[in-house]
Amino acid sequence: MEQIIESCQVGDVEISIETGRIAKQTNAVIVRLGETAVLVSANSGPKPKDLPFLPLTVEYREAAASAGKIPGGYFKREGRPAEHEILTCRVTDRPIRPLFPKGYRCDTQVITHILSHDKENEPDVLSITGASAALMISDVPWAGPIAGIRVAYLGGKWIAFPTFSQTQESDINLVVGANADAIVMVEGGANFASESAMIDGLMFAQESAQPLLKLQHALRERAGKPKREYVPPEVDEALQTAVMDFAKPKLEEAFKIAGKHERHEAISAIKAEAKEKFLASHPDKEDDISAGFAKTEKETVRNMVVNTGKRLDGRGTRDVRPLWIEPHPFARPHGSAIFQRGETQAYATCTLGTEYDSQRLDTIRGDVKRTFLLHYNFPPYCTGEVRPIRGTSRRETGHGALAERALKPVLPSQEEFPYTVRVVSDVMESNGSSSMASVCGGSLAMMDAGVPLKAPVAGIAMGLMQVGDKIAVLTDILGDEDHLGDMDFKVTGTEEGITALQMDIKVQGLTRKILEDALDQAREARLHILAEMNKVLPTHRDDVSLYAPRIETVQVKVDRIRDIIGPGGKMIRAITEQSGAQINVDDHGRVTIASDNPESIAAAKRLIEGLTAEAEIGAVYQGVVTRVVDFGAFVEVLPGTDGLVHISELENKRVEKVTDILSEGDEVIVKVLNIDPSGKIRLSRKAAFGVDPSEVLNMRA
């Protein structure tokens, strides 16, 4: 197969897709942006599996060699996927999964491998486009293409495919999946953006993605394989219609039950009754019976909500479920809160740690230190299920990352609050958007721990249902409404603006007006929740928990860092042993002192200030004579810092010999007369006569 390359211009950047040179035994493409290149392959097995779902797996792996780096750790090779790799798997999976034919059951796998990483052009959005392009040229039946694009708002304008440096400085950063007609997936964060600004970004992304879609069609024309014939499973429409007619009136009554478990029990009973009735005459048609029942569920709920404005639990479309908030329910966590919205409940804790508790990551860019962590757990008991716990799932990783992104913009700077902050959200009950409960609970837990947030943050999950031309936007969706709806999106923010946005859209033709109405409705709900949170905990605690470490900082000159550390770390170890406090010094001269004992902090602070203090003109010190010469004596006034007392400055009368007044090892009180540009210090003993003892400084360690 010959090498084929197609390229296009998107804004100020050029993107190319090639195939036919590498990995020729599969359906593979290489997507390039700058010096970043990703290989994406797509394969699908020849025979369908007997499964009730599409067996699609998406993998994304970064190779350290792609950035000219050797992995850290003992084994010096790549291990299990890191969090950002898992998150990229998710954003690649979400837009491509709905485009497979209904009923397609062949094992399908998409793998992204980073070949080259220039550390500026991000490969994650290239993975989305590459997955689409690989599926386009394959024989797999798939209704693409889609394109992945990152847009950022920087300096008053929107930028397509911003560099890593630009995203760090931007006010809005969005990753968008789009096709020719609509946006299908959004993942993004912002520094208190308005709803209008977010929609501007989505529209800009949709427009900017068009050249990438044309590029994939051109590649398909030149390199595409004939699509395999796919015959959907035969459907007994008469049987499905009979099931629907039987189940519809019963489901209409069942969906009026407000409680989640009671409603599900009623629906399960109806489904069992339908199976019993129709399997008797159609023993080999269980799939058709289940499909007919599922259609009835979906149509019943959507018609009820769209046509009547009444929802499964009796609420109107704009209503938020009842809230219950309890800050600090238990004594020992540094900060904690229970946040409950309807049948969704999260218990969030906040733990404060020192510099040594920060997370150090070995990434493709080098070592990265994280001082804010948010972990989300979804145990089986929160839905009354029984299943094994086998580590953190991709879903838990994704929900935790969304909540972390939502809260990050309101965190204080490390200079203002020099703690490592870990928030854990354990979902205790779930019926719709536990990730948004985690945002609210996490915000409250940090405030309870004394973290001086810029503002509290709340989040709300929204949904959309469409029947014909009628559309209903739903506030605070239930789990069933998420499953049966056409769009779900999560919006977090403060009273000032949005901090995070996530969308998955299953319908075409969402207009700007619909998006504006949806985000405005989300803002209304967010402000309602914030008002309820403020009633319970209007601001952060004045002080950190009794059980949290105390931290103070001292700023020293960069050239004095070596004095604190000492040769081979000898001095900093000695300070730690003498004071009992943890000491950390960064490259900018910021010294962090941590301990749960205030006396230990004070002792360490005195030692550090003594090591790094500099003599001041006019100050009076108690020093020690280190050397006597004919013309005077050298006196150490600070650790490692001495000055000269000239023989004429020893007494108020003439002195014949220095040794008549001073000897090596004598303690003496002296005053600093002058410090010349080279740093030499001129001292006087006689100028210190009569000085009040309280004004004498003893700064030697």
C-alpha positions as CSV (number, residue, x, y, z in Angstrom):
1,M,0.0,0.0,0.0
2,E,1.4,3.4,-0.9
3,Q,1.8,6.2,1.6
4,I,-1.1,8.7,1.4
5,I,-1.1,12.1,3.1
6,E,-3.8,14.6,3.3
7,S,-3.5,18.0,5.2
8,C,-5.5,21.0,6.0
9,Q,-5.2,24.4,7.7
10,V,-7.2,25.1,10.9
11,G,-6.7,28.6,12.0
12,D,-2.9,29.2,12.3
13,V,-1.9,25.6,12.3
14,E,-1.6,22.8,9.8
15,I,-2.8,19.3,10.5
16,S,-2.0,16.2,8.4
17,I,-3.2,12.7,8.4
18,E,-1.3,9.9,6.7
19,T,-1.7,6.2,6.2
20,G,0.1,3.4,4.3
21,R,3.6,3.8,5.8
22,I,3.4,2.4,9.4
23,A,1.3,-0.4,10.9
24,K,0.1,-1.6,7.5
25,Q,-1.5,-4.8,8.8
26,T,-4.2,-2.8,10.5
27,N,-6.4,0.3,9.8
28,A,-4.0,3.0,11.1
29,V,-3.4,6.7,10.6
30,I,-0.8,9.1,11.8
31,V,-2.1,12.5,12.8
32,R,0.5,15.4,13.0
33,L,0.4,18.8,14.5
34,G,3.7,20.6,14.8
35,E,6.2,18.0,15.9
36,T,3.6,16.0,17.7
37,A,2.5,12.8,16.0
38,V,0.1,10.1,17.1
39,L,-0.6,6.7,15.6
40,V,-4.3,5.6,15.9
41,S,-5.4,2.1,14.9
42,A,-8.9,0.7,14.6
43,N,-9.8,-3.0,14.4
44,S,-13.0,-5.0,14.6
45,G,-13.4,-8.7,14.8
46,P,-15.1,-10.7,12.1
47,K,-17.9,-12.3,14.2
48,P,-20.4,-10.7,16.5
49,K,-20.4,-11.6,20.2
50,D,-23.4,-12.7,22.1
51,L,-23.6,-9.6,24.2
52,P,-26.3,-7.0,24.9
53,F,-23.9,-4.1,24.2
54,L,-21.2,-2.9,21.8
55,P,-17.8,-4.4,22.9
56,L,-15.7,-1.4,22.1
57,T,-12.5,-0.7,24.0
58,V,-10.4,2.5,23.5
59,E,-6.8,2.7,24.7
60,Y,-4.4,5.7,24.8
61,R,-0.8,5.3,25.7
62,E,2.0,7.9,25.9
63,A,5.6,6.7,25.2
64,A,8.3,8.5,27.1
65,A,10.6,8.1,24.2
66,S,8.3,10.3,22.1
67,A,9.5,13.2,24.1
68,G,13.1,12.1,24.5
69,K,12.7,10.9,28.0
70,I,13.4,7.7,30.0
71,P,10.6,6.8,32.4
72,G,11.2,7.1,36.1
73,G,10.8,4.4,38.7
74,Y,12.7,1.2,39.3
75,F,11.6,-0.7,36.1
76,K,12.3,2.3,33.8
77,R,9.4,1.4,31.5
78,E,5.9,2.6,31.0
79,G,3.4,1.0,33.4
80,R,-0.3,1.2,33.8
81,P,-2.1,4.2,32.2
82,A,-1.8,7.5,34.2
83,E,-4.9,9.5,35.0
84,H,-4.6,11.9,32.0
85,E,-4.2,8.8,29.7
86,I,-7.5,7.4,31.1
87,L,-9.2,10.7,30.7
88,T,-8.1,10.8,27.0
89,C,-9.5,7.3,26.5
90,R,-12.8,8.6,27.8
91,V,-12.9,11.7,25.5
92,T,-12.0,9.5,22.5
93,D,-14.6,6.9,23.3
94,R,-17.6,9.2,24.0
95,P,-18.0,10.8,20.6
96,I,-17.3,7.7,18.5
97,R,-19.4,5.1,20.4
98,P,-22.9,6.3,19.4
99,L,-22.0,6.2,15.7
100,F,-21.7,2.4,15.4
101,P,-24.8,0.7,14.0
102,K,-27.4,-0.3,16.5
103,G,-27.0,-3.9,17.3
104,Y,-23.3,-4.1,16.2
105,R,-21.7,-6.6,18.4
106,C,-18.2,-7.3,16.9
107,D,-15.2,-6.8,19.2
108,T,-13.8,-3.4,18.3
109,Q,-10.7,-1.8,19.5
110,V,-9.2,1.7,19.0
111,I,-5.6,2.3,20.2
112,T,-3.7,5.6,20.2
113,H,0.1,5.4,20.5
114,I,2.1,8.6,20.8
115,L,5.0,8.6,18.3
116,S,6.4,12.1,18.9
117,H,5.5,14.8,21.5
118,D,6.9,18.3,21.2
119,K,5.5,19.2,24.6
120,E,3.5,22.1,23.2
121,N,0.9,20.6,20.8
122,E,-1.3,18.3,22.8
123,P,-2.0,14.8,21.4
124,D,-5.3,14.2,23.2
125,V,-7.5,15.9,20.6
126,L,-5.5,14.3,17.8
127,S,-6.5,11.0,19.3
128,I,-10.2,11.8,18.7
129,T,-9.6,12.8,15.1
130,G,-7.3,9.9,14.6
131,A,-9.8,7.4,15.9
132,S,-12.4,8.8,13.5
133,A,-10.0,8.7,10.5
134,A,-8.9,5.1,11.3
135,L,-12.5,4.0,11.4
136,M,-13.3,5.9,8.2
137,I,-10.6,4.1,6.2
138,S,-11.5,0.7,7.7
139,D,-14.2,-1.8,6.7
140,V,-16.0,-1.2,9.9
141,P,-19.6,0.2,9.5
142,W,-19.5,3.5,11.2
143,A,-21.4,6.8,10.7
144,G,-18.5,9.2,10.9
145,P,-16.5,11.3,10.6
146,I,-16.1,13.4,13.7
147,A,-13.2,15.7,14.7
148,G,-11.6,16.5,18.0
149,I,-10.5,20.1,18.5
150,R,-9.3,22.2,21.4
151,V,-10.1,25.9,21.6
152,A,-9.0,28.4,24.1
153,Y,-9.9,32.0,24.9
154,L,-6.8,34.1,25.3
155,G,-6.1,37.8,25.0
156,G,-9.7,38.5,24.0
157,K,-9.9,36.1,21.1
158,W,-10.5,32.4,20.4
159,I,-7.7,30.2,19.3
160,A,-8.0,26.7,17.6
161,F,-5.4,24.1,18.7
162,P,-3.7,26.3,21.3
163,T,-0.3,25.2,22.6
164,F,0.2,23.9,26.1
165,S,1.7,27.3,27.1
166,Q,-1.4,29.1,25.8
167,T,-3.8,26.8,27.6
168,Q,-2.1,27.5,30.8
169,E,-2.7,31.2,30.4
170,S,-6.2,31.0,28.9
171,D,-9.5,31.9,30.5
172,I,-11.4,29.1,28.8
173,N,-10.1,25.8,27.6
174,L,-12.5,23.4,25.8
175,V,-12.1,20.0,24.1
176,V,-14.9,19.5,21.6
177,G,-16.0,16.6,19.5
178,A,-17.9,17.8,16.4
179,N,-19.4,16.5,13.2
180,A,-20.6,18.3,10.1
181,D,-23.9,19.3,11.7
182,A,-23.5,19.4,15.5
183,I,-21.3,19.3,18.6
184,V,-21.4,15.8,20.1
185,M,-19.1,16.1,23.1
186,V,-17.6,18.8,25.3
187,E,-15.1,18.7,28.1
188,G,-13.7,22.0,29.4
189,G,-12.8,24.4,32.2
190,A,-12.9,28.1,32.7
191,N,-12.0,30.9,35.0
192,F,-15.5,32.1,35.9
193,A,-16.8,32.4,32.2
194,S,-20.2,33.6,31.3
195,E,-22.7,31.3,29.6
196,S,-22.5,33.5,26.5
197,A,-18.7,33.1,26.3
198,M,-18.9,29.3,26.6
199,I,-21.4,29.1,23.7
200,D,-19.2,31.4,21.6
201,G,-16.4,28.9,22.2
202,L,-18.6,25.9,21.2
203,M,-19.7,27.7,18.0
204,F,-16.1,28.6,17.2
205,A,-15.1,24.9,17.7
206,Q,-17.8,23.6,15.5
207,E,-16.8,25.9,12.7
208,S,-13.1,25.3,13.1
209,A,-13.6,21.5,13.0
210,Q,-15.0,21.5,9.4
211,P,-11.7,21.3,7.5
212,L,-10.8,18.2,9.6
213,L,-14.0,16.5,8.5
214,K,-13.3,17.3,4.8
215,L,-9.8,16.0,5.3
216,Q,-11.1,12.6,6.5
217,H,-13.5,12.3,3.5
218,A,-10.6,13.0,1.2
219,L,-8.5,10.3,3.0
220,R,-11.4,7.9,2.8
221,E,-11.7,8.4,-1.0
222,R,-8.0,7.6,-1.5
223,A,-7.3,5.0,1.1
224,G,-10.6,3.6,2.3
225,K,-11.5,-0.1,2.3
226,P,-15.0,-1.2,1.2
227,K,-17.2,-1.3,4.2
228,R,-18.2,-4.8,5.4
229,E,-21.8,-5.7,4.9
230,Y,-23.7,-5.3,8.1
231,V,-27.1,-6.8,8.4
232,P,-28.9,-5.7,11.6
233,P,-30.5,-8.5,13.6
234,E,-33.9,-9.4,12.3
235,V,-36.6,-7.6,14.3
236,D,-40.1,-9.0,14.8
237,E,-41.9,-5.7,14.6
238,A,-45.3,-7.2,15.2
239,L,-44.1,-8.8,18.4
240,Q,-42.4,-5.6,19.6
241,T,-45.6,-3.6,18.9
242,A,-47.6,-6.1,20.9
243,V,-45.2,-5.8,23.8
244,M,-45.4,-2.0,23.6
245,D,-49.2,-2.1,23.5
246,F,-49.2,-4.4,26.6
247,A,-46.6,-2.5,28.6
248,K,-47.5,1.1,27.8
249,P,-50.5,1.7,30.1
250,K,-48.7,-0.2,32.9
251,L,-45.5,1.8,32.5
252,E,-47.4,5.1,32.5
253,E,-48.6,4.3,36.0
254,A,-45.2,3.0,37.1
255,F,-43.4,6.1,36.0
256,K,-45.6,8.1,38.3
257,I,-43.9,6.5,41.3
258,A,-41.5,9.1,42.8
259,G,-39.1,6.8,44.7
260,K,-36.3,5.4,42.6
261,H,-36.2,1.8,44.1
262,E,-40.0,1.6,44.3
263,R,-40.3,2.7,40.6
264,H,-37.6,0.3,39.5
265,E,-39.3,-2.6,41.3
266,A,-42.6,-1.8,39.6
267,I,-40.9,-1.6,36.2
268,S,-39.1,-4.8,36.8
269,A,-42.3,-6.5,37.7
270,I,-44.0,-5.2,34.5
271,K,-41.0,-6.4,32.4
272,A,-41.2,-9.9,34.1
273,E,-44.9,-10.0,33.4
274,A,-44.3,-9.1,29.7
275,K,-41.6,-11.7,29.3
276,E,-43.8,-14.4,30.9
277,K,-46.7,-13.5,28.7
278,F,-44.9,-13.3,25.3
279,L,-42.2,-15.9,25.8
280,A,-44.9,-18.6,26.2
281,S,-45.8,-18.1,22.5
282,H,-42.4,-16.8,21.3
283,P,-39.8,-18.7,23.3
284,D,-36.9,-17.8,21.0
285,K,-37.7,-14.0,20.8
286,E,-36.5,-12.8,24.2
287,D,-34.4,-10.0,22.5
288,D,-37.4,-8.7,20.6
289,I,-39.5,-8.7,23.8
290,S,-36.7,-6.8,25.7
291,A,-36.3,-4.3,22.8
292,G,-40.0,-3.6,22.6
293,F,-40.1,-3.1,26.3
294,A,-37.1,-0.7,26.2
295,K,-38.8,1.3,23.3
296,T,-41.9,1.6,25.4
297,E,-39.9,2.9,28.4
298,K,-38.2,5.5,26.4
299,E,-41.3,6.8,24.5
300,T,-43.4,6.8,27.7
301,V,-40.9,8.9,29.7
302,R,-40.1,11.3,26.8
303,N,-43.8,11.9,25.9
304,M,-44.7,12.4,29.6
305,V,-41.9,14.9,30.2
306,V,-42.1,16.8,26.9
307,N,-45.8,17.0,26.6
308,T,-46.9,17.5,30.2
309,G,-43.8,19.1,31.7
310,K,-44.1,16.6,34.6
311,R,-41.1,14.4,35.4
312,L,-40.7,10.9,37.0
313,D,-40.6,12.2,40.5
314,G,-43.4,14.8,40.0
315,R,-41.1,17.8,39.6
316,G,-41.4,20.5,36.9
317,T,-38.6,20.9,34.4
318,R,-36.8,23.7,36.3
319,D,-37.1,22.3,39.8
320,V,-34.1,21.2,41.9
321,R,-34.7,18.3,44.2
322,P,-34.8,19.0,48.0
323,L,-31.3,19.7,49.5
324,W,-29.9,18.6,52.8
325,I,-26.4,19.9,53.8
326,E,-24.5,19.1,57.0
327,P,-21.0,20.5,57.4
328,H,-18.5,18.8,59.7
329,P,-20.6,15.7,60.6
330,F,-17.6,13.9,62.1
331,A,-14.9,15.2,64.4
332,R,-11.5,14.0,63.1
333,P,-11.4,14.9,59.4
334,H,-9.9,18.3,58.9
335,G,-12.9,19.3,57.0
336,S,-16.1,17.4,55.9
337,A,-19.6,17.8,54.7
338,I,-22.6,15.8,53.7
339,F,-24.4,17.1,50.6
340,Q,-27.7,15.5,49.6
341,R,-29.8,16.4,46.6
342,G,-32.9,14.2,46.3
343,E,-31.7,10.6,46.3
344,T,-28.1,11.5,45.6
345,Q,-25.7,11.9,48.6
346,A,-22.0,12.6,48.8
347,Y,-19.8,12.6,51.9
348,A,-16.8,14.8,51.1
349,T,-13.7,15.1,53.3
350,C,-10.8,17.6,53.0
351,T,-7.4,16.7,54.4
352,L,-4.6,19.3,54.7
353,G,-1.0,18.2,54.3
354,T,2.5,19.6,54.0
355,E,4.8,19.9,51.0
356,Y,5.8,16.3,51.6
357,D,2.3,15.1,50.9
358,S,2.1,16.6,47.4
359,Q,1.8,14.1,44.5
360,R,4.9,13.9,42.3
361,L,4.2,12.6,38.8
362,D,6.6,11.3,36.3
363,T,5.1,12.7,33.1
364,I,6.2,13.1,29.5
365,R,7.0,16.7,30.3
366,G,9.1,15.8,33.3
367,D,8.3,15.7,37.0
368,V,5.1,17.5,38.0
369,K,4.0,18.3,41.5
370,R,0.3,18.4,42.4
371,T,-0.8,20.1,45.6
372,F,-4.5,19.7,45.0
373,L,-6.1,16.3,44.6
374,L,-9.7,15.2,44.3
375,H,-10.6,11.6,44.4
376,Y,-14.1,10.2,43.7
377,N,-15.4,6.8,44.9
378,F,-18.6,5.1,43.8
379,P,-19.0,2.0,46.0
380,P,-21.6,-0.6,45.1
381,Y,-23.7,0.1,48.2
382,C,-24.6,3.6,47.0
383,T,-27.1,2.1,44.6
384,G,-27.9,-1.0,46.7
385,E,-25.9,-3.3,44.4
386,V,-23.6,-6.2,45.2
387,R,-20.4,-6.2,43.1
388,P,-16.7,-6.6,43.7
389,I,-14.5,-3.6,44.2
390,R,-11.6,-3.9,41.9
391,G,-9.8,-0.6,42.0
392,T,-10.7,2.8,40.6
393,S,-12.8,2.6,37.4
394,R,-12.5,4.8,34.4
395,R,-15.8,6.4,35.3
396,E,-14.6,7.2,38.8
397,T,-11.4,8.7,37.4
398,G,-13.4,10.8,35.0
399,H,-15.9,12.1,37.6
400,G,-13.1,12.9,40.0
401,A,-11.3,14.9,37.3
402,L,-14.4,16.8,36.4
403,A,-14.9,17.8,40.1
404,E,-11.3,18.7,40.5
405,R,-11.4,20.9,37.4
406,A,-14.5,22.6,38.8
407,L,-12.9,23.5,42.1
408,K,-9.4,24.4,40.9
409,P,-10.1,28.0,39.9
410,V,-11.2,29.0,43.4
411,L,-8.2,27.6,45.2
412,P,-5.9,30.1,47.0
413,S,-2.3,30.4,45.8
414,Q,0.4,28.4,47.5
415,E,1.9,31.6,48.9
416,E,-1.4,32.4,50.5
417,F,-2.2,28.9,51.8
418,P,0.9,26.6,51.6
419,Y,-0.9,23.3,52.1
420,T,-1.4,20.2,50.0
421,V,-5.2,19.8,49.8
422,R,-6.8,16.4,49.2
423,V,-10.6,16.1,48.8
424,V,-12.3,12.7,48.7
425,S,-15.9,12.3,47.7
426,D,-17.5,9.0,48.7
427,V,-20.9,8.6,47.1
428,M,-23.3,7.3,49.7
429,E,-26.5,7.3,47.6
430,S,-26.9,7.8,43.9
431,N,-29.8,8.7,41.6
432,G,-28.4,11.3,39.2
433,S,-25.2,13.2,39.0
434,S,-23.1,12.2,42.0
435,S,-20.2,14.1,40.4
436,M,-22.1,17.4,40.9
437,A,-22.9,16.5,44.5
438,S,-19.1,15.9,44.8
439,V,-18.4,19.4,43.6
440,C,-20.8,20.9,46.1
441,G,-19.6,18.7,48.9
442,G,-16.0,19.2,48.1
443,S,-16.4,23.0,48.1
444,L,-18.1,22.8,51.6
445,A,-15.5,20.4,53.0
446,M,-12.7,22.7,52.0
447,M,-14.4,25.7,53.5
448,D,-15.0,23.6,56.7
449,A,-11.2,22.8,56.7
450,G,-10.4,26.5,56.7
451,V,-9.2,26.7,53.0
452,P,-9.8,30.3,52.0
453,L,-11.6,29.7,48.7
454,K,-12.1,32.6,46.4
455,A,-15.8,31.7,46.3
456,P,-18.0,28.5,46.9
457,V,-18.7,26.3,43.8
458,A,-21.8,24.4,43.0
459,G,-22.6,22.1,40.1
460,I,-25.8,20.9,38.4
461,A,-26.6,18.2,35.9
462,M,-29.0,19.1,33.1
463,G,-30.8,17.0,30.5
464,L,-32.7,17.5,27.3
465,M,-35.5,15.5,25.7
466,Q,-36.8,16.0,22.2
467,V,-40.0,14.7,20.7
468,G,-40.6,16.0,17.2
469,D,-40.2,19.8,17.3
470,K,-40.8,19.9,21.1
471,I,-37.9,20.2,23.4
472,A,-37.7,20.1,27.2
473,V,-34.6,21.1,29.1
474,L,-34.5,19.3,32.5
475,T,-32.8,20.7,35.6
476,D,-31.2,18.3,38.1
477,I,-31.8,15.1,36.1
478,L,-32.4,11.6,37.6
479,G,-30.4,8.6,36.5
480,D,-33.3,7.4,34.4
481,E,-33.7,10.8,32.7
482,D,-30.0,10.7,31.9
483,H,-30.3,7.2,30.3
484,L,-33.5,8.0,28.3
485,G,-32.6,11.6,27.3
486,D,-31.0,13.2,24.3
487,M,-28.4,15.2,26.0
488,D,-26.8,15.4,29.4
489,F,-24.5,18.2,30.5
490,K,-22.9,19.2,33.7
491,V,-22.2,22.8,34.6
492,T,-20.2,24.0,37.6
493,G,-19.4,27.5,38.8
494,T,-19.6,30.3,41.3
495,E,-22.0,33.2,41.4
496,E,-19.6,35.0,39.0
497,G,-19.4,32.4,36.3
498,I,-18.6,28.9,35.0
499,T,-15.6,26.8,36.1
500,A,-16.2,23.5,34.3
501,L,-18.5,22.1,31.6
502,Q,-19.1,18.6,30.3
503,M,-21.6,17.7,27.6
504,D,-22.6,14.5,25.7
505,I,-25.1,15.2,22.9
506,K,-27.1,12.5,21.1
507,V,-29.3,14.7,18.9
508,Q,-28.5,16.8,15.8
509,G,-29.4,20.4,15.2
510,L,-29.0,21.9,18.6
511,T,-29.2,25.7,17.9
512,R,-27.5,28.4,19.8
513,K,-30.8,29.4,21.2
514,I,-31.4,26.0,22.7
515,L,-27.9,26.0,24.2
516,E,-28.4,29.5,25.6
517,D,-31.7,28.5,27.2
518,A,-30.2,25.3,28.6
519,L,-27.2,27.1,30.1
520,D,-29.3,29.9,31.5
521,Q,-31.6,27.3,33.2
522,A,-28.4,25.7,34.6
523,R,-27.3,29.0,36.0
524,E,-30.6,29.5,37.7
525,A,-30.3,26.1,39.4
526,R,-26.6,26.7,40.3
527,L,-27.4,30.0,42.0
528,H,-30.3,28.3,43.9
529,I,-27.9,25.6,45.2
530,L,-25.2,28.2,46.1
531,A,-27.8,30.2,48.1
532,E,-28.6,27.0,50.1
533,M,-25.0,26.2,50.7
534,N,-24.4,29.8,51.9
535,K,-27.1,29.5,54.5
536,V,-25.3,26.6,56.1
537,L,-21.6,27.7,55.6
538,P,-21.4,31.2,54.3
539,T,-17.6,31.4,54.4
540,H,-14.5,29.3,55.2
541,R,-13.6,28.7,58.9
542,D,-11.3,31.3,60.4
543,D,-8.6,28.7,61.2
544,V,-7.6,25.2,60.2
545,S,-8.6,22.1,62.2
546,L,-7.0,21.4,65.5
547,Y,-5.8,18.1,64.0
548,A,-4.3,19.7,60.9
549,P,-0.6,20.6,60.7
550,R,0.3,24.3,61.1
551,I,2.4,25.8,58.4
552,E,4.3,29.1,58.2
553,T,6.5,30.4,55.5
554,V,9.7,32.4,55.5
555,Q,11.1,34.1,52.4
556,V,14.9,34.1,52.0
557,K,17.2,35.3,49.3
558,V,17.9,32.6,46.7
559,D,21.6,32.8,47.4
560,R,21.0,32.0,51.1
561,I,19.2,28.7,50.3
562,R,22.5,26.9,50.5
563,D,23.0,28.1,54.1
564,I,19.7,26.5,55.2
565,I,20.4,23.2,53.4
566,G,24.1,22.9,54.2
567,P,26.6,20.5,52.7
568,G,24.8,17.3,51.8
569,G,21.6,18.5,53.6
570,K,23.4,18.5,57.0
571,M,22.0,21.9,58.2
572,I,18.4,21.3,57.2
573,R,18.5,17.9,59.0
574,A,19.9,19.6,62.1
575,I,17.1,22.2,62.1
576,T,14.5,19.5,61.8
577,E,16.0,17.5,64.6
578,Q,16.4,20.5,66.9
579,S,12.9,21.9,66.3
580,G,10.9,18.8,65.5
581,A,9.3,20.7,62.5
582,Q,9.2,19.7,58.8
583,I,11.3,22.0,56.6
584,N,11.0,22.4,52.9
585,V,12.9,24.9,50.7
586,D,11.9,25.6,47.1
587,D,14.0,27.0,44.3
588,H,12.6,30.5,44.8
589,G,13.7,30.8,48.5
590,R,10.3,30.1,50.0
591,V,10.9,28.1,53.2
592,T,7.9,26.1,54.5
593,I,7.8,25.2,58.2
594,A,5.2,22.6,59.3
595,S,4.3,21.1,62.6
596,D,1.3,20.5,64.8
597,N,3.3,22.1,67.6
598,P,3.5,25.9,67.5
599,E,6.7,25.9,69.6
600,S,8.4,23.7,67.0
601,I,7.5,26.1,64.3
602,A,8.8,29.1,66.3
603,A,12.1,27.3,67.1
604,A,12.6,26.3,63.4
605,K,11.8,29.9,62.3
606,R,14.4,31.3,64.8
607,L,17.1,28.9,63.5
608,I,16.3,29.7,59.8
609,E,16.2,33.5,60.4
610,G,19.5,33.2,62.2
611,L,21.1,31.3,59.3
612,T,19.9,33.7,56.7
613,A,19.8,37.1,58.4
614,E,22.0,39.9,57.0
615,A,23.7,42.6,59.0
616,E,22.0,46.0,59.0
617,I,23.6,49.4,59.4
618,G,22.8,50.8,62.8
619,A,21.8,47.4,64.4
620,V,23.5,46.3,67.6
621,Y,24.6,42.6,67.9
622,Q,26.0,40.3,70.5
623,G,28.9,38.6,68.7
624,V,32.0,36.5,69.3
625,V,35.6,37.5,68.6
626,T,36.9,35.1,65.9
627,R,40.3,36.6,65.3
628,V,42.5,39.3,66.7
629,V,45.0,41.3,64.6
630,D,47.2,44.3,65.3
631,F,44.7,46.8,63.9
632,G,41.5,45.4,65.4
633,A,39.3,42.3,66.0
634,F,37.0,40.4,63.7
635,V,33.6,39.7,65.3
636,E,31.0,37.1,64.1
637,V,27.7,38.9,64.4
638,L,25.7,36.4,62.3
639,P,26.3,32.7,61.5
640,G,29.2,32.8,58.9
641,T,29.2,36.7,58.9
642,D,31.8,38.8,60.6
643,G,33.0,42.3,60.6
644,L,36.0,44.3,61.7
645,V,36.2,46.4,64.9
646,H,39.0,48.8,64.2
647,I,41.3,49.4,67.2
648,S,40.1,53.0,67.3
649,E,36.5,51.7,67.8
650,L,37.2,49.6,70.9
651,E,37.1,52.3,73.6
652,N,36.4,55.9,74.1
653,K,40.1,56.4,74.8
654,R,43.3,55.4,73.0
655,V,44.0,51.6,73.0
656,E,47.6,50.5,72.7
657,K,47.0,46.8,72.1
658,V,43.8,45.1,70.9
659,T,44.5,42.2,73.3
660,D,44.2,44.6,76.2
661,I,40.5,44.7,75.5
662,L,39.5,41.6,73.5
663,S,40.7,38.0,73.0
664,E,39.5,35.2,70.7
665,G,36.3,33.7,71.9
666,D,35.1,36.7,73.9
667,E,31.5,37.7,73.6
668,V,31.1,41.4,72.7
669,I,28.3,43.8,71.9
670,V,29.0,45.8,68.7
671,K,27.2,48.2,66.4
672,V,27.3,48.2,62.6
673,L,28.7,51.5,61.4
674,N,28.9,50.7,57.6
675,I,28.6,48.0,55.0
676,D,30.6,48.7,51.8
677,P,29.5,47.6,48.3
678,S,31.7,44.5,48.5
679,G,29.9,43.4,51.7
680,K,32.7,44.2,54.2
681,I,31.2,45.2,57.6
682,R,32.7,47.9,59.8
683,L,31.8,47.5,63.5
684,S,32.2,49.6,66.6
685,R,32.4,48.5,70.3
686,K,32.4,52.0,71.7
687,A,29.3,53.0,69.7
688,A,27.4,50.3,71.5
689,F,28.1,51.6,75.0
690,G,24.9,52.4,76.9
691,V,22.6,50.6,74.4
692,D,19.4,49.2,76.0
693,P,19.9,45.4,76.4
694,S,16.5,44.8,74.7
695,E,17.9,46.3,71.5
696,V,20.8,43.9,71.3
697,L,20.3,41.1,68.7
698,N,21.8,37.6,69.2
699,M,21.3,36.0,65.7
700,R,24.0,33.3,65.9
701,A,22.7,29.7,65.6
